Amino acid sequence: MRLTQEQGELRSAVRSLLTQHQATSGWVPLTEQIGAAGLAVPEAYGGAGGGARDMHVLMEELGRSLSPLPCLGSAVLTTGALLASGDKEACGRLLPGLADGTSVGALAWAEQGSWDQQAIRAAAVPGPGGGHLITGTKEYVLDWPGVDVLLVAARTPHGVSLFEVAPDAAGVRREPLVTMDETRAQARWVLDGAEGHLLGVDGDGGRYLEHVRDLACTALAAEQVGAAERCLELTVEYAGARVQFGRPIGSFQAVKHRLADAYVLVESARSVALGAAFTADEDPAALPRAAAVAKSVCSEAFSAVAGEMIQLHGGIGITWEHDAHRYFKRAHGAGELFGPPAHHRARLAAGLGLTAH
C-alpha cells in the first residue's frame, strides 16, 4: 500500500502551512490554499472528490502538530454524516460551505459516555410545520467557536434518526467542557424542545452513524500515528543530545531498545491506519473490521510511545513547559474518543462471531 505522488505533495504542503501558522490561524490557509475541509467531499458539492487516503495524509500531519483545527469534527464527522444520509437537498445546501471552510459543522451524537446508538436517549417528536422537536443532552461534541452546522442524532418512533438543528435556535444551549486534552475542545449540547429538520430517512440514522464512526476511527487512527511519530522524533533527538556519564543517553543499550520498540509500534500502527484508509476507499464493506483494528492498535501505540517520551526525557518530560505532557494528554483523550480500544476489540470479535471468555 503506497500513497501517490500527489498525496506526498499534499503532505508537504500541509506540513509547511502548519509550520507557518499556529493554532486556529491555520484553518483559513489550509482551507483556502489546500482545500483541506473538502478533501473527501464530492466535486458536485464543491469538494476535491478525494477519499480516506487523502484524509489520512491530512490527519497524520494535524496529529504531528497537535493541531486544534476542526477537521475531524467538521470535515470527517459532519461531512460524512451528510453524505451518508443521502439527503441531496441538505447536501447541496450545506456541503459547499463545509467544503470551502466558510462554515464549520459539529455532529452531536454521544450520550451516557458512549458513541453506540443504543445509548441515544434524545427524543424527537413531531412539531409544527412538519418538523420535529428534540429534547436531550449530547456529550463529547467536538467543538469549534461559532459552529454553523449542527447535526443531532435523536430517537423517533421509527428508531435513531439524524436531524439538522440551527445552533442558535430556541431551546439549544452549548456548554464548553473542561477536558484533560486542551488541544481538542469539546462541548455539551443541551436541547429542550429544539426544532430539528429530518435528514435522510426516518429511523435510518443508526446506519449513518455506524458508517461515520468507521470513517472517524480511520481518520483518528491516522492522527494518532502522526502524533506518535512526532513523539518518537523528539525523543530520539533528545536522547542524542542529553549527556550522562560522559556520553549521550541514546548510546546506552537499554535506551536503544526502548526507542527501537517505540519505532516498531509507530510503524505497525501506520500500516494498520493506512490499511483502514485503503479499505474505506476500495472495499467499504470491510471497513467496520479495518476501522476497529486501526482504532484499537493506534490508540494503544500512541499511548505507549507518549509514555516513553515522558520517561526517556526524565525530569524535563514532566514540566509544564515541555510538549511531552500535551502529547500524553492527546494520546489518552484520543484513545477514549469514539470508544476505547477494548470496545473496538469487542466489536471486532462480535463481527467475527467470537465471544469473550
C-alpha positions in Angstrom: 0.0 0.0 0.0 1.6 3.2 -1.2 0.5 6.8 -1.3 0.6 8.6 -4.6 3.0 11.3 -5.6 0.1 13.8 -5.3 -0.6 12.6 -1.7 3.1 13.1 -0.9 2.9 16.6 -2.2 -0.2 17.1 -0.1 1.7 16.1 3.0 4.5 18.5 2.3 2.1 21.4 1.7 0.1 20.7 4.8 3.2 20.4 7.0 4.6 23.7 5.6 1.4 25.6 6.3 1.1 24.1 9.8 4.6 25.2 10.5 3.9 28.7 9.3 0.5 29.1 11.0 0.0 28.1 14.6 -3.3 27.1 16.4 -6.6 28.4 15.0 -4.9 30.7 12.5 -4.1 27.7 10.3 -7.7 27.0 9.4 -8.0 29.7 6.7 -4.8 28.8 4.8 -5.5 25.1 5.0 -8.9 25.5 3.5 -8.2 28.2 1.0 -4.8 27.0 -0.3 -5.2 23.3 0.1 -8.9 22.7 0.3 -8.4 20.6 3.4 -12.1 20.9 4.6 -13.3 19.4 1.3 -10.8 16.6 0.6 -13.5 13.9 1.0 -16.4 15.9 -0.4 -17.5 15.0 -4.0 -16.8 17.6 -6.7 -20.5 18.0 -7.3 -20.7 19.7 -3.8 -17.7 21.8 -4.2 -15.1 19.4 -2.8 -11.9 17.8 -4.1 -13.5 14.4 -4.7 -10.8 12.6 -2.8 -11.1 9.9 -0.3 -9.9 8.4 3.0 -6.3 8.2 1.9 -6.2 11.9 1.3 -7.8 12.4 4.7 -5.2 10.1 6.1 -2.4 12.3 4.9 -4.1 15.4 6.3 -4.8 13.9 9.7 -1.3 12.5 10.2 0.1 16.0 9.8 -2.5 17.5 12.1 -1.6 14.9 14.7 2.1 15.7 14.5 1.4 19.3 15.4 -1.4 18.5 17.9 -3.5 20.9 15.8 -6.8 22.1 17.3 -8.3 22.7 13.8 -11.9 21.3 13.3 -11.0 18.8 10.5 -12.2 15.7 12.5 -15.4 17.3 13.7 -16.4 19.1 10.6 -14.6 17.6 7.6 -15.0 14.0 8.8 -17.9 13.6 11.1 -20.3 16.3 9.9 -19.5 15.9 6.2 -19.6 12.1 6.5 -23.0 12.1 8.2 -24.5 14.4 5.5 -23.2 12.2 2.7 -24.3 9.0 4.5 -27.8 10.4 4.8 -28.2 10.7 1.1 -30.2 13.8 1.6 -29.5 15.6 -1.7 -31.2 18.8 -0.7 -29.3 19.1 2.6 -26.0 18.1 0.9 -26.5 20.7 -1.8 -27.3 23.4 0.7 -24.7 22.6 3.4 -21.7 20.8 1.9 -20.3 23.6 -0.3 -19.8 25.8 2.8 -18.3 22.9 4.8 -16.0 22.0 1.8 -14.6 25.5 1.4 -14.2 26.1 5.1 -16.5 29.1 5.3 -18.8 27.1 7.7 -17.9 24.6 10.3 -20.0 21.6 11.4 -20.5 19.5 14.5 -22.1 16.1 15.0 -23.9 15.8 18.3 -24.1 12.1 18.8 -22.7 10.6 22.1 -24.7 10.1 25.2 -24.1 8.4 28.5 -20.4 8.3 27.8 -20.9 6.1 24.7 -21.0 6.5 20.9 -23.1 3.4 20.5 -26.5 4.2 19.1 -28.1 2.1 21.8 -27.1 4.8 24.3 -29.1 7.5 22.5 -31.9 8.8 24.6 -32.5 12.2 23.0 -36.1 12.2 21.7 -37.6 13.8 18.6 -41.4 14.3 18.5 -43.5 15.7 15.7 -43.6 19.5 15.8 -45.4 22.3 13.9 -44.9 22.6 10.2 -43.8 19.0 9.6 -40.6 19.4 11.7 -39.6 17.7 14.9 -38.9 19.0 18.4 -35.8 17.5 20.0 -35.0 17.1 23.7 -31.9 15.6 25.1 -28.3 16.2 26.1 -25.3 15.4 23.8 -21.8 14.9 25.2 -18.3 15.0 23.8 -19.2 17.0 20.8 -16.0 18.1 19.0 -16.1 21.9 19.4 -15.1 25.0 17.5 -16.0 28.6 18.0 -19.1 29.6 16.1 -20.4 26.3 14.8 -22.6 26.9 11.7 -24.0 23.4 11.1 -25.2 21.2 13.9 -26.4 17.7 13.2 -28.1 15.8 16.1 -28.9 12.1 16.5 -32.2 11.5 18.2 -34.9 8.8 18.5 -38.3 8.8 16.8 -40.9 6.0 16.9 -39.0 4.6 13.9 -35.6 4.5 15.6 -32.5 6.6 15.6 -32.7 9.4 13.1 -30.5 12.3 12.1 -31.6 16.0 12.3 -30.3 19.4 11.3 -30.7 21.9 14.1 -29.8 25.6 14.0 -27.0 26.1 16.6 -28.6 29.4 17.7 -32.2 28.1 17.7 -34.5 28.5 20.7 -34.1 25.6 23.1 -30.4 25.0 22.1 -27.6 25.5 24.6 -23.9 24.9 24.2 -21.8 24.2 27.3 -18.0 24.1 26.8 -16.3 21.3 28.7 -13.1 21.3 30.7 -11.1 18.5 29.2 -7.7 16.9 30.0 -6.6 17.4 26.5 -6.8 21.2 25.9 -5.8 20.8 22.3 -9.1 19.3 21.4 -12.1 21.3 22.5 -15.3 19.6 23.4 -18.8 20.8 24.3 -22.1 19.5 25.7 -25.2 20.5 23.7 -28.4 20.6 25.6 -31.6 20.6 23.6 -35.0 21.5 25.1 -37.7 21.2 22.5 -35.4 22.5 19.8 -36.7 22.4 16.3 -35.0 19.9 14.0 -35.2 19.1 10.3 -35.0 15.4 9.4 -32.1 14.3 7.2 -32.5 11.2 5.1 -34.9 8.5 6.1 -36.7 8.5 9.5 -35.2 5.7 11.6 -32.2 5.1 9.3 -29.9 7.3 11.4 -28.3 4.4 13.1 -26.9 3.1 9.8 -25.5 6.6 9.0 -23.8 6.8 12.4 -22.2 3.3 12.1 -20.6 4.4 8.8 -19.5 7.7 10.2 -18.0 6.1 13.2 -15.8 3.9 11.0 -14.7 6.9 8.9 -13.9 8.8 12.1 -11.9 5.9 13.6 -10.0 5.6 10.4 -9.2 9.3 10.4 -8.4 9.4 14.1 -6.0 6.5 13.7 -4.0 8.5 11.1 -3.9 11.4 13.6 -2.6 9.1 16.3 0.1 7.8 14.1 1.3 11.3 13.2 1.4 12.3 16.8 3.2 9.1 17.9 5.7 9.6 15.1 6.4 13.1 16.4 6.8 11.9 19.9 9.4 9.4 18.7 11.3 12.0 16.7 11.5 14.4 19.7 12.6 11.6 22.0 15.3 10.4 19.6 16.6 13.9 19.2 16.7 14.4 23.0 18.4 11.0 23.5 21.2 12.1 21.1 21.7 15.4 22.9 21.3 14.5 26.6 24.7 13.5 28.0 25.1 11.4 31.2 28.3 9.8 32.4 30.1 11.4 29.5 28.1 10.1 26.7 24.6 10.6 25.1 21.9 8.6 26.7 20.9 7.3 23.3 24.1 5.3 23.2 23.0 3.2 26.2 21.7 -0.2 25.1 18.6 0.0 27.4 17.6 3.3 25.8 18.3 2.0 22.3 16.0 -1.0 22.9 13.1 1.2 24.2 13.5 3.5 21.2 13.5 0.5 18.8 10.4 -0.8 20.4 8.7 2.6 20.0 9.7 2.7 16.4 8.1 -0.7 15.8 4.9 0.5 17.5 4.8 3.6 15.3 5.4 1.8 12.0 3.0 -1.1 12.9 0.3 1.5 13.7 1.0 3.3 10.5 0.4 0.2 8.4 -2.8 -0.6 10.2 -4.1 3.0 9.8 -3.2 3.2 6.2 -4.8 -0.2 5.6 -8.0 1.2 7.0 -7.9 4.2 4.7 -7.3 2.0 1.7 -10.2 -0.2 2.8 -12.5 2.8 3.1 -11.7 3.8 -0.5 -11.6 0.4 -2.1 -13.7 -2.1 -0.1 -16.2 -0.2 2.1 -18.0 -3.4 3.1 -14.8 -4.4 5.0 -14.4 -1.1 6.7 -16.0 -1.9 10.0 -13.4 -4.5 10.7 -10.5 -2.5 9.5 -11.6 0.6 11.4 -12.0 -1.3 14.6 -8.5 -2.8 14.3 -7.0 0.7 13.4 -8.6 2.4 16.4 -7.5 -0.2 18.8 -3.9 -0.6 17.6 -3.2 3.1 17.0 -4.7 4.2 20.3 -2.5 1.8 22.3 0.6 2.6 20.2 0.2 6.3 20.7 -0.3 6.0 24.4 2.7 3.7 24.8 5.0 6.0 22.7 3.8 9.1 24.5 4.5 7.4 27.8 8.0 6.5 26.6 8.6 10.1 25.6 8.0 11.3 29.2 10.1 8.5 30.7 13.1 9.0 28.4 13.0 12.8 28.8 13.4 12.4 32.5 12.6 15.4 34.7 12.0 17.8 31.8 9.3 15.5 30.5 7.0 16.3 33.4 7.4 20.0 33.2 4.6 22.3 32.0 6.9 24.0 29.5 7.7 20.8 27.6 5.4 19.5 24.9 5.5 15.9 26.3 2.5 16.3 28.5 0.5 17.7 25.6 1.1 14.6 23.6 0.4 12.4 26.6 -2.9 14.1 27.2 -3.9 13.9 23.5 -3.0 10.2 23.5 -5.3 9.4 26.4 -8.1 11.7 25.1 -7.9 10.3 21.6 -7.8 6.7 23.0 -11.3 7.2 24.6 -12.8 9.2 21.6 -15.3 7.0 19.7 -14.8 4.3 22.3 -11.6 2.8 24.0 -9.5 0.0 22.4 -11.3 -2.7 24.4 -14.7 -1.6 23.0 -13.4 -1.9 19.4 -11.8 -5.2 20.1 -15.1 -6.4 21.4 -16.8 -5.0 18.3 -14.2 -6.8 16.1 -14.8 -10.1 18.0 -18.5 -9.8 17.6 -18.1 -9.2 13.8 -16.0 -12.3 13.6 -18.5 -14.4 15.5 -16.2 -14.8 18.5 -17.3 -14.5 22.2 -15.2 -13.2 25.1 -14.2 -15.6 27.9 
